[in-house]
């Protein structure tokens, strides 16, 4: 097992990552409070995409820390699939939307750059914990369920208009087409990576107690 994987799977590191994601969840729901207030409660689960992604990851981390051989449990593998796909999809969504805006205006406020950094971090932690230290493991069945939730979220976002606020509403036609393509690309990528992730998981020991 390489040094990076050993480090990433240390229990103290995992607790730090968990705490960092909990802070992100709280900040994210605060960020969406205005949109939630203007949205019917029926659609609330479809509004805060990035905080929900971090929530899935926090649940997966908690299950891993709390249960020995967590990957044997279907509920853990489901949250593993939800974590990996949602973190990459919505990290990618934010980065593409904001960088597309930057390509048109050649300027973004500091807040937007901080969002780009944080959402790139979402993508990074998903790949770190599926490829380098494969904590997030799942079967193709769980991946199918996670992909279905993403497509349902895309449908509700752009049919019922509860998508995240855009920096320029003129981007809506582009985003409406690009978003399900991001979902398809994300699910397809993890579909190809699933055998490799499972192999790495079998090679890794349980997290260190150090």
Secondary structure, 3 states (H helix, E strand, C coil): CCHHHHHHCCHHHHHHHHHHHHHHHHHHHHHCHHHHHCCCHHHHHHCCHHHHHHHHHHHHHHHHHHCCCHHHCHHHHHHHHHHHHHHHHHHHHHHHHHHHHHHHHCCCCHHHHHHHHHHHHHHHHHHHHHHHCCCCCCCHHHHHHHHHHHHHHHHHHHHCCCCCCCCCHHHHHHHHHHHHHHHHHHHHHHHHHHHHHHHHHHHCCCCCCC
